Amino acid sequence: MTLHTYELAAVMAAARYVVTAAPGDVPDAARDQLGEVLRDYDAKLRRLAAPTGRAQPGRSRPLA
């Protein structure tokens, strides 16, 4: 299976929407699970970015 970065970005954006502004018909358990997935994803993304000296998510420093 191939997953392009823009596809992953779209999936993560949708997950963030559900966690932060979820419609009332989304069960709390589903939002909690998506929140855990997002926290893990963000932590791993920061860990991947840190050793190379590249900018971490949320920072405006340009890539090397």
C-alpha positions in Angstrom: 0.0 0.0 0.0 1.3 3.4 -0.9 0.2 6.4 1.2 1.2 9.8 -0.1 2.0 12.6 2.3 -1.0 14.7 1.2 -3.3 11.8 1.8 -1.9 11.3 5.3 -2.3 15.0 5.9 -5.9 14.8 4.9 -6.6 11.9 7.2 -4.9 13.6 10.1 -6.8 16.8 9.5 -10.0 14.9 9.5 -9.1 13.2 12.7 -8.2 16.6 14.3 -11.5 18.0 13.3 -13.4 15.1 14.9 -11.3 15.5 18.1 -11.6 19.2 18.4 -15.0 20.0 16.8 -16.8 16.7 16.6 -20.4 16.6 15.8 -22.6 15.4 18.7 -23.2 12.0 17.0 -19.5 11.0 17.4 -19.2 8.8 20.5 -16.8 10.1 23.2 -14.9 6.8 23.1 -14.2 7.3 19.4 -13.0 10.9 20.0 -10.7 9.7 22.9 -9.2 7.0 20.7 -8.6 9.4 17.8 -7.0 11.8 20.4 -4.6 9.1 21.4 -3.7 8.3 17.8 -3.0 12.1 17.2 -0.9 12.4 20.3 1.2 9.4 19.2 1.5 10.7 15.7 2.6 14.1 16.8 5.1 12.6 19.2 6.6 10.4 16.6 6.7 13.2 14.1 8.6 15.4 16.5 11.0 12.6 17.2 11.6 12.0 13.5 12.2 15.7 12.9 14.5 16.4 15.9 17.7 14.3 15.0 18.0 15.8 11.5 17.9 19.4 12.7 14.8 20.0 10.7 12.0 22.2 12.0 9.6 20.6 14.3 5.9 20.8 13.7 4.4 24.1 14.8 7.7 26.0 14.4 8.5 28.5 11.7 12.2 27.7 11.3 12.9 26.8 7.6 14.1 23.3 6.7 17.9 22.8 6.3 
